[in-house]
Amino acid sequence: MERIKVLAGNAHLDLANEICKALGIHLGKADVGQFSNGETSVMISESIRDMDVFIIQPTCNPHPNDNLMELLVMADAIKRASAKRITAVIPCFGYARQDKKDKSRAPITGKLIANLIEVSGIDRVITMDLHASQIQGFFNIPVDNLYAEPLIVKYIRKHIPGDKVIVSPDAGGVKRAKLISDKLDAELAIIHKERKKANEVSGMILVGDVTGKVALIVDDIADTCGTIQTAAKLLVDKGATAVYALVTHGVLSGPALDRINDSHLKELVVTNSIPTAGSVAKCPKLKVINIANMLAEAIRRTHHGESISSLFANDTHHK
């Protein structure tokens, strides 16, 4: 590990430090801030010549635009400092929800961000639970898309008792829900939702039976939590004995925490792909799964040229 260097912007320093602790190395020295006019300022404070450099920087809230610019400017600084290879570790990949042109004059921001990342000099991307798998195809560099599913399955087995049914909150999440239901040998249900506009659901229809069972809603993103709140009420009305939600990325913007506190949910379980310290203090129903060990192992394997896919062949690294 002598030729590896892990650096981080300001998006999630706690996660970066935990990853370095798992790797047995110190976080590299980088001064990342802003000039007085708001432009991003970066200075790498130690030699990284001919090193394998990893940048830990989710492009997430509460400042997704600043976090993205920090990543791009850091990559440029590292490239100009003669690093051997630059890998961006982006646990939560921002701007991924606009991944196709589904309306006239709509952007495809997933492709735009991929272009920006490549032009900045980044050679490889490690991310987690992309909103849509096709985003990997927007890149002309390798993309390793990790999955939180093994950690979620382990949490369910350890902390949630009872006869379970896995619920996908929309048709797009059925594949994710099916993987989890197969591992838990549980039944699968689907909620069909109709939207008036973004972040606003007008109606829901449940396909499947949840009567007398613990309903587990699984999804990739919890943003304003309107869908989860409405889905939890629907599941209780349909006879579920308890409702949990397990989500990879807890964006939790706007009224999300109030909605969770006021909902029929027993718990909302998220990973720490996005900083959660402030949210946990405000919402006792919020539980957090730590992904630092998984990301550290992915970094170690990337550095040594080992398989990433075999990371999910067993659960031995989830401790």
Contacts in CASP RR format, 6 or more apart in sequence:
PFRMAT RR
TARGET T0000
AUTHOR 0000-0000-0000
METHOD contacts of the structure
MODEL  1
MERIKVLAGNAHLDLANEICKALGIHLGKADVGQFSNGETSVMISESIRD
MDVFIIQPTCNPHPNDNLMELLVMADAIKRASAKRITAVIPCFGYARQDK
KDKSRAPITGKLIANLIEVSGIDRVITMDLHASQIQGFFNIPVDNLYAEP
LIVKYIRKHIPGDKVIVSPDAGGVKRAKLISDKLDAELAIIHKERKKANE
VSGMILVGDVTGKVALIVDDIADTCGTIQTAAKLLVDKGATAVYALVTHG
VLSGPALDRINDSHLKELVVTNSIPTAGSVAKCPKLKVINIANMLAEAIR
RTHHGESISSLFANDTHHK
1 23 0 8 1.000
1 24 0 8 1.000
1 25 0 8 1.000
1 300 0 8 1.000
1 303 0 8 1.000
3 50 0 8 1.000
3 51 0 8 1.000
3 52 0 8 1.000
3 84 0 8 1.000
3 303 0 8 1.000
4 23 0 8 1.000
4 25 0 8 1.000
4 51 0 8 1.000
4 52 0 8 1.000
4 53 0 8 1.000
4 54 0 8 1.000
4 299 0 8 1.000
4 303 0 8 1.000
5 28 0 8 1.000
5 46 0 8 1.000
5 48 0 8 1.000
5 51 0 8 1.000
5 52 0 8 1.000
5 53 0 8 1.000
5 54 0 8 1.000
5 83 0 8 1.000
6 16 0 8 1.000
6 19 0 8 1.000
6 20 0 8 1.000
6 23 0 8 1.000
6 25 0 8 1.000
6 27 0 8 1.000
6 28 0 8 1.000
6 53 0 8 1.000
6 54 0 8 1.000
6 56 0 8 1.000
6 299 0 8 1.000
7 27 0 8 1.000
7 28 0 8 1.000
7 30 0 8 1.000
7 44 0 8 1.000
7 48 0 8 1.000
7 53 0 8 1.000
7 54 0 8 1.000
7 55 0 8 1.000
7 56 0 8 1.000
7 74 0 8 1.000
7 78 0 8 1.000
8 16 0 8 1.000
8 27 0 8 1.000
8 28 0 8 1.000
8 30 0 8 1.000
8 32 0 8 1.000
8 55 0 8 1.000
8 56 0 8 1.000
8 57 0 8 1.000
9 16 0 8 1.000
9 30 0 8 1.000
9 32 0 8 1.000
9 55 0 8 1.000
9 56 0 8 1.000
9 57 0 8 1.000
9 67 0 8 1.000
9 70 0 8 1.000
9 71 0 8 1.000
9 74 0 8 1.000
10 32 0 8 1.000
10 33 0 8 1.000
10 66 0 8 1.000
10 67 0 8 1.000
10 70 0 8 1.000
11 57 0 8 1.000
11 58 0 8 1.000
11 59 0 8 1.000
11 60 0 8 1.000
11 63 0 8 1.000
11 67 0 8 1.000
11 70 0 8 1.000
11 275 0 8 1.000
12 56 0 8 1.000
12 57 0 8 1.000
12 58 0 8 1.000
12 60 0 8 1.000
12 91 0 8 1.000
12 272 0 8 1.000
12 274 0 8 1.000
12 275 0 8 1.000
14 272 0 8 1.000
14 275 0 8 1.000
14 277 0 8 1.000
15 56 0 8 1.000
15 58 0 8 1.000
15 91 0 8 1.000
15 272 0 8 1.000
15 273 0 8 1.000
15 275 0 8 1.000
15 291 0 8 1.000
15 292 0 8 1.000
15 295 0 8 1.000
16 27 0 8 1.000
16 56 0 8 1.000
17 27 0 8 1.000
18 290 0 8 1.000
18 292 0 8 1.000
19 56 0 8 1.000
19 89 0 8 1.000
19 292 0 8 1.000
19 295 0 8 1.000
19 296 0 8 1.000
19 299 0 8 1.000
20 26 0 8 1.000
20 27 0 8 1.000
20 28 0 8 1.000
20 296 0 8 1.000
21 292 0 8 1.000
22 292 0 8 1.000
22 293 0 8 1.000
22 296 0 8 1.000
22 297 0 8 1.000
23 296 0 8 1.000
23 299 0 8 1.000
23 300 0 8 1.000
28 46 0 8 1.000
29 44 0 8 1.000
29 45 0 8 1.000
29 46 0 8 1.000
30 42 0 8 1.000
30 43 0 8 1.000
30 44 0 8 1.000
30 45 0 8 1.000
30 74 0 8 1.000
31 41 0 8 1.000
31 42 0 8 1.000
31 43 0 8 1.000
31 45 0 8 1.000
32 40 0 8 1.000
32 41 0 8 1.000
32 42 0 8 1.000
32 70 0 8 1.000
32 74 0 8 1.000
33 40 0 8 1.000
33 41 0 8 1.000
33 42 0 8 1.000
33 70 0 8 1.000
34 40 0 8 1.000
34 41 0 8 1.000
34 66 0 8 1.000
35 41 0 8 1.000
40 66 0 8 1.000
40 69 0 8 1.000
40 70 0 8 1.000
40 73 0 8 1.000
41 73 0 8 1.000
42 70 0 8 1.000
42 73 0 8 1.000
42 74 0 8 1.000
42 77 0 8 1.000
43 77 0 8 1.000
44 74 0 8 1.000
44 77 0 8 1.000
44 78 0 8 1.000
44 81 0 8 1.000
47 81 0 8 1.000
48 78 0 8 1.000
48 81 0 8 1.000
48 82 0 8 1.000
48 83 0 8 1.000
49 81 0 8 1.000
49 82 0 8 1.000
49 83 0 8 1.000
50 82 0 8 1.000
50 83 0 8 1.000
50 84 0 8 1.000
51 83 0 8 1.000
51 84 0 8 1.000
52 83 0 8 1.000
52 84 0 8 1.000
52 85 0 8 1.000
52 87 0 8 1.000
52 303 0 8 1.000
53 78 0 8 1.000
53 83 0 8 1.000
53 84 0 8 1.000
53 85 0 8 1.000
53 86 0 8 1.000
53 87 0 8 1.000
54 87 0 8 1.000
54 88 0 8 1.000
54 89 0 8 1.000
54 126 0 8 1.000
54 299 0 8 1.000
54 302 0 8 1.000
55 71 0 8 1.000
55 74 0 8 1.000
55 75 0 8 1.000
55 78 0 8 1.000
55 86 0 8 1.000
55 87 0 8 1.000
55 88 0 8 1.000
55 89 0 8 1.000
55 122 0 8 1.000
56 89 0 8 1.000
56 91 0 8 1.000
56 295 0 8 1.000
57 67 0 8 1.000
57 70 0 8 1.000
57 71 0 8 1.000
57 74 0 8 1.000
57 88 0 8 1.000
57 89 0 8 1.000
57 90 0 8 1.000
58 67 0 8 1.000
58 90 0 8 1.000
58 91 0 8 1.000
58 92 0 8 1.000
58 93 0 8 1.000
58 94 0 8 1.000
58 273 0 8 1.000
58 274 0 8 1.000
59 67 0 8 1.000
59 68 0 8 1.000
59 71 0 8 1.000
59 90 0 8 1.000
59 92 0 8 1.000
59 93 0 8 1.000
59 94 0 8 1.000
59 95 0 8 1.000
59 113 0 8 1.000
60 67 0 8 1.000
60 92 0 8 1.000
60 94 0 8 1.000
60 249 0 8 1.000
60 251 0 8 1.000
60 273 0 8 1.000
60 274 0 8 1.000
60 275 0 8 1.000
61 251 0 8 1.000
61 253 0 8 1.000
61 274 0 8 1.000
64 94 0 8 1.000
64 95 0 8 1.000
68 94 0 8 1.000
68 95 0 8 1.000
68 113 0 8 1.000
68 116 0 8 1.000
71 88 0 8 1.000
71 90 0 8 1.000
71 117 0 8 1.000
71 120 0 8 1.000
72 116 0 8 1.000
72 117 0 8 1.000
72 120 0 8 1.000
73 120 0 8 1.000
75 86 0 8 1.000
75 88 0 8 1.000
75 117 0 8 1.000
75 120 0 8 1.000
75 121 0 8 1.000
75 122 0 8 1.000
76 120 0 8 1.000
76 121 0 8 1.000
78 86 0 8 1.000
79 86 0 8 1.000
79 120 0 8 1.000
79 121 0 8 1.000
85 123 0 8 1.000
85 124 0 8 1.000
86 121 0 8 1.000
86 122 0 8 1.000
86 123 0 8 1.000
86 124 0 8 1.000
87 122 0 8 1.000
87 123 0 8 1.000
87 124 0 8 1.000
87 125 0 8 1.000
87 126 0 8 1.000
87 299 0 8 1.000
87 302 0 8 1.000
88 117 0 8 1.000
88 122 0 8 1.000
88 124 0 8 1.000
88 125 0 8 1.000
88 126 0 8 1.000
89 126 0 8 1.000
89 127 0 8 1.000
89 295 0 8 1.000
89 298 0 8 1.000
89 299 0 8 1.000
90 125 0 8 1.000
90 126 0 8 1.000
90 127 0 8 1.000
91 127 0 8 1.000
91 128 0 8 1.000
91 271 0 8 1.000
91 273 0 8 1.000
91 274 0 8 1.000
91 291 0 8 1.000
91 295 0 8 1.000
92 127 0 8 1.000
92 128 0 8 1.000
92 249 0 8 1.000
92 251 0 8 1.000
92 273 0 8 1.000
92 274 0 8 1.000
93 113 0 8 1.000
93 127 0 8 1.000
93 128 0 8 1.000
93 130 0 8 1.000
93 131 0 8 1.000
93 135 0 8 1.000
94 113 0 8 1.000
95 109 0 8 1.000
95 110 0 8 1.000
95 112 0 8 1.000
95 113 0 8 1.000
96 109 0 8 1.000
96 110 0 8 1.000
96 113 0 8 1.000
96 130 0 8 1.000
96 131 0 8 1.000
96 132 0 8 1.000
96 135 0 8 1.000
97 109 0 8 1.000
97 131 0 8 1.000
97 221 0 8 1.000
98 106 0 8 1.000
98 107 0 8 1.000
98 108 0 8 1.000
98 109 0 8 1.000
98 110 0 8 1.000
99 108 0 8 1.000
99 109 0 8 1.000
99 110 0 8 1.000
99 131 0 8 1.000
99 132 0 8 1.000
99 134 0 8 1.000
99 135 0 8 1.000
100 108 0 8 1.000
100 132 0 8 1.000
100 134 0 8 1.000
101 107 0 8 1.000
101 108 0 8 1.000
110 135 0 8 1.000
110 138 0 8 1.000
111 138 0 8 1.000
114 135 0 8 1.000
114 137 0 8 1.000
114 138 0 8 1.000
114 139 0 8 1.000
115 138 0 8 1.000
117 125 0 8 1.000
117 139 0 8 1.000
117 141 0 8 1.000
118 139 0 8 1.000
118 140 0 8 1.000
118 141 0 8 1.000
122 141 0 8 1.000
123 141 0 8 1.000
123 142 0 8 1.000
124 141 0 8 1.000
124 142 0 8 1.000
124 143 0 8 1.000
124 144 0 8 1.000
124 302 0 8 1.000
125 139 0 8 1.000
125 141 0 8 1.000
125 142 0 8 1.000
125 143 0 8 1.000
125 144 0 8 1.000
126 143 0 8 1.000
126 144 0 8 1.000
126 146 0 8 1.000
126 295 0 8 1.000
126 298 0 8 1.000
126 299 0 8 1.000
126 302 0 8 1.000
127 143 0 8 1.000
127 144 0 8 1.000
127 145 0 8 1.000
127 146 0 8 1.000
128 145 0 8 1.000
128 146 0 8 1.000
128 147 0 8 1.000
128 148 0 8 1.000
128 248 0 8 1.000
128 271 0 8 1.000
128 273 0 8 1.000
128 291 0 8 1.000
128 295 0 8 1.000
129 145 0 8 1.000
129 146 0 8 1.000
129 147 0 8 1.000
129 148 0 8 1.000
129 220 0 8 1.000
129 248 0 8 1.000
129 249 0 8 1.000
129 273 0 8 1.000
130 136 0 8 1.000
130 145 0 8 1.000
130 220 0 8 1.000
131 220 0 8 1.000
131 221 0 8 1.000
133 145 0 8 1.000
135 143 0 8 1.000
136 143 0 8 1.000
136 145 0 8 1.000
137 143 0 8 1.000
144 298 0 8 1.000
144 302 0 8 1.000
144 308 0 8 1.000
146 294 0 8 1.000
146 295 0 8 1.000
146 298 0 8 1.000
146 308 0 8 1.000
146 311 0 8 1.000
147 312 0 8 1.000
148 248 0 8 1.000
148 271 0 8 1.000
148 273 0 8 1.000
148 289 0 8 1.000
148 291 0 8 1.000
149 176 0 8 1.000
149 179 0 8 1.000
149 180 0 8 1.000
149 183 0 8 1.000
149 312 0 8 1.000
150 312 0 8 1.000
150 315 0 8 1.000
150 318 0 8 1.000
151 271 0 8 1.000
151 289 0 8 1.000
151 291 0 8 1.000
151 294 0 8 1.000
151 318 0 8 1.000
152 180 0 8 1.000
152 218 0 8 1.000
152 246 0 8 1.000
152 248 0 8 1.000
152 269 0 8 1.000
152 289 0 8 1.000
153 180 0 8 1.000
153 183 0 8 1.000
153 184 0 8 1.000
153 315 0 8 1.000
154 315 0 8 1.000
154 318 0 8 1.000
155 246 0 8 1.000
155 269 0 8 1.000
155 287 0 8 1.000
155 289 0 8 1.000
156 164 0 8 1.000
156 180 0 8 1.000
156 184 0 8 1.000
156 216 0 8 1.000
156 246 0 8 1.000
157 184 0 8 1.000
159 287 0 8 1.000
160 214 0 8 1.000
160 216 0 8 1.000
160 244 0 8 1.000
161 214 0 8 1.000
162 213 0 8 1.000
162 214 0 8 1.000
163 212 0 8 1.000
163 213 0 8 1.000
163 214 0 8 1.000
164 184 0 8 1.000
164 186 0 8 1.000
164 187 0 8 1.000
164 213 0 8 1.000
164 214 0 8 1.000
164 215 0 8 1.000
164 216 0 8 1.000
165 181 0 8 1.000
165 186 0 8 1.000
165 187 0 8 1.000
165 188 0 8 1.000
165 189 0 8 1.000
165 208 0 8 1.000
165 209 0 8 1.000
165 210 0 8 1.000
165 213 0 8 1.000
165 214 0 8 1.000
165 215 0 8 1.000
165 216 0 8 1.000
165 240 0 8 1.000
166 177 0 8 1.000
166 178 0 8 1.000
166 180 0 8 1.000
166 181 0 8 1.000
166 184 0 8 1.000
166 186 0 8 1.000
166 187 0 8 1.000
166 188 0 8 1.000
166 189 0 8 1.000
166 216 0 8 1.000
166 218 0 8 1.000
167 177 0 8 1.000
167 188 0 8 1.000
167 189 0 8 1.000
167 190 0 8 1.000
167 191 0 8 1.000
167 210 0 8 1.000
167 215 0 8 1.000
167 216 0 8 1.000
167 217 0 8 1.000
167 218 0 8 1.000
167 231 0 8 1.000
167 235 0 8 1.000
168 174 0 8 1.000
168 176 0 8 1.000
168 177 0 8 1.000
168 178 0 8 1.000
168 188 0 8 1.000
168 189 0 8 1.000
168 190 0 8 1.000
168 191 0 8 1.000
168 217 0 8 1.000
168 218 0 8 1.000
168 219 0 8 1.000
169 191 0 8 1.000
169 193 0 8 1.000
169 217 0 8 1.000
169 219 0 8 1.000
169 227 0 8 1.000
169 228 0 8 1.000
169 231 0 8 1.000
170 190 0 8 1.000
170 191 0 8 1.000
170 192 0 8 1.000
170 193 0 8 1.000
170 219 0 8 1.000
170 227 0 8 1.000
171 190 0 8 1.000
171 192 0 8 1.000
173 218 0 8 1.000
173 219 0 8 1.000
173 220 0 8 1.000
174 188 0 8 1.000
174 190 0 8 1.000
176 218 0 8 1.000
176 219 0 8 1.000
176 220 0 8 1.000
177 188 0 8 1.000
177 190 0 8 1.000
177 218 0 8 1.000
178 188 0 8 1.000
180 186 0 8 1.000
180 216 0 8 1.000
180 218 0 8 1.000
181 187 0 8 1.000
181 188 0 8 1.000
186 216 0 8 1.000
187 208 0 8 1.000
187 209 0 8 1.000
187 213 0 8 1.000
188 208 0 8 1.000
189 206 0 8 1.000
189 207 0 8 1.000
189 208 0 8 1.000
189 209 0 8 1.000
189 210 0 8 1.000
189 215 0 8 1.000
190 206 0 8 1.000
190 207 0 8 1.000
190 208 0 8 1.000
191 204 0 8 1.000
191 205 0 8 1.000
191 206 0 8 1.000
191 207 0 8 1.000
191 231 0 8 1.000
191 234 0 8 1.000
192 204 0 8 1.000
192 205 0 8 1.000
192 207 0 8 1.000
193 201 0 8 1.000
193 203 0 8 1.000
193 204 0 8 1.000
193 205 0 8 1.000
193 227 0 8 1.000
193 231 0 8 1.000
194 201 0 8 1.000
194 202 0 8 1.000
194 203 0 8 1.000
194 204 0 8 1.000
195 201 0 8 1.000
195 202 0 8 1.000
196 202 0 8 1.000
199 223 0 8 1.000
199 224 0 8 1.000
199 226 0 8 1.000
201 226 0 8 1.000
201 227 0 8 1.000
201 230 0 8 1.000
203 230 0 8 1.000
204 230 0 8 1.000
204 231 0 8 1.000
204 234 0 8 1.000
206 234 0 8 1.000
206 235 0 8 1.000
206 238 0 8 1.000
210 235 0 8 1.000
210 238 0 8 1.000
210 239 0 8 1.000
210 240 0 8 1.000
211 238 0 8 1.000
211 239 0 8 1.000
211 240 0 8 1.000
212 239 0 8 1.000
212 240 0 8 1.000
212 241 0 8 1.000
213 240 0 8 1.000
213 241 0 8 1.000
214 240 0 8 1.000
214 241 0 8 1.000
214 242 0 8 1.000
214 243 0 8 1.000
214 244 0 8 1.000
215 235 0 8 1.000
215 240 0 8 1.000
215 242 0 8 1.000
215 243 0 8 1.000
215 244 0 8 1.000
216 243 0 8 1.000
216 244 0 8 1.000
216 245 0 8 1.000
216 246 0 8 1.000
217 228 0 8 1.000
217 231 0 8 1.000
217 232 0 8 1.000
217 235 0 8 1.000
217 243 0 8 1.000
217 244 0 8 1.000
217 245 0 8 1.000
217 246 0 8 1.000
218 245 0 8 1.000
218 246 0 8 1.000
218 247 0 8 1.000
219 228 0 8 1.000
219 245 0 8 1.000
219 246 0 8 1.000
219 247 0 8 1.000
219 248 0 8 1.000
220 247 0 8 1.000
220 248 0 8 1.000
220 249 0 8 1.000
221 247 0 8 1.000
221 248 0 8 1.000
221 249 0 8 1.000
221 250 0 8 1.000
221 251 0 8 1.000
222 228 0 8 1.000
222 245 0 8 1.000
222 247 0 8 1.000
222 249 0 8 1.000
222 250 0 8 1.000
222 251 0 8 1.000
222 252 0 8 1.000
222 256 0 8 1.000
222 268 0 8 1.000
222 270 0 8 1.000
223 250 0 8 1.000
223 251 0 8 1.000
223 252 0 8 1.000
223 253 0 8 1.000
223 256 0 8 1.000
224 253 0 8 1.000
224 254 0 8 1.000
224 255 0 8 1.000
224 256 0 8 1.000
224 259 0 8 1.000
225 252 0 8 1.000
225 255 0 8 1.000
225 256 0 8 1.000
225 257 0 8 1.000
225 259 0 8 1.000
225 260 0 8 1.000
225 263 0 8 1.000
225 268 0 8 1.000
226 256 0 8 1.000
226 259 0 8 1.000
228 245 0 8 1.000
228 247 0 8 1.000
228 259 0 8 1.000
228 260 0 8 1.000
228 263 0 8 1.000
228 265 0 8 1.000
228 268 0 8 1.000
229 259 0 8 1.000
229 260 0 8 1.000
229 262 0 8 1.000
229 263 0 8 1.000
229 265 0 8 1.000
231 243 0 8 1.000
232 243 0 8 1.000
232 245 0 8 1.000
232 263 0 8 1.000
232 264 0 8 1.000
232 265 0 8 1.000
233 263 0 8 1.000
233 264 0 8 1.000
235 243 0 8 1.000
235 264 0 8 1.000
236 243 0 8 1.000
236 264 0 8 1.000
242 266 0 8 1.000
243 264 0 8 1.000
243 265 0 8 1.000
243 266 0 8 1.000
244 265 0 8 1.000
244 266 0 8 1.000
244 267 0 8 1.000
244 268 0 8 1.000
244 269 0 8 1.000
245 265 0 8 1.000
245 267 0 8 1.000
245 268 0 8 1.000
245 269 0 8 1.000
246 269 0 8 1.000
247 268 0 8 1.000
247 269 0 8 1.000
247 270 0 8 1.000
248 270 0 8 1.000
248 271 0 8 1.000
248 273 0 8 1.000
249 270 0 8 1.000
249 271 0 8 1.000
249 273 0 8 1.000
249 274 0 8 1.000
250 270 0 8 1.000
250 271 0 8 1.000
250 273 0 8 1.000
250 274 0 8 1.000
250 276 0 8 1.000
250 279 0 8 1.000
251 274 0 8 1.000
252 260 0 8 1.000
252 270 0 8 1.000
252 274 0 8 1.000
252 276 0 8 1.000
252 279 0 8 1.000
257 279 0 8 1.000
257 282 0 8 1.000
257 283 0 8 1.000
257 286 0 8 1.000
260 268 0 8 1.000
260 283 0 8 1.000
260 285 0 8 1.000
260 286 0 8 1.000
261 283 0 8 1.000
261 284 0 8 1.000
261 285 0 8 1.000
265 285 0 8 1.000
266 285 0 8 1.000
267 285 0 8 1.000
267 286 0 8 1.000
267 287 0 8 1.000
268 283 0 8 1.000
268 285 0 8 1.000
268 286 0 8 1.000
268 287 0 8 1.000
269 287 0 8 1.000
269 288 0 8 1.000
269 289 0 8 1.000
270 276 0 8 1.000
270 286 0 8 1.000
270 287 0 8 1.000
270 288 0 8 1.000
270 289 0 8 1.000
271 288 0 8 1.000
271 289 0 8 1.000
271 290 0 8 1.000
271 291 0 8 1.000
272 288 0 8 1.000
272 289 0 8 1.000
272 290 0 8 1.000
272 291 0 8 1.000
272 292 0 8 1.000
273 291 0 8 1.000
276 286 0 8 1.000
276 288 0 8 1.000
279 286 0 8 1.000
280 286 0 8 1.000
280 288 0 8 1.000
293 317 0 8 1.000
293 318 0 8 1.000
293 319 0 8 1.000
294 311 0 8 1.000
294 317 0 8 1.000
294 318 0 8 1.000
297 311 0 8 1.000
297 317 0 8 1.000
298 308 0 8 1.000
298 311 0 8 1.000
300 306 0 8 1.000
301 307 0 8 1.000
301 308 0 8 1.000
301 311 0 8 1.000
302 308 0 8 1.000
311 317 0 8 1.000
END
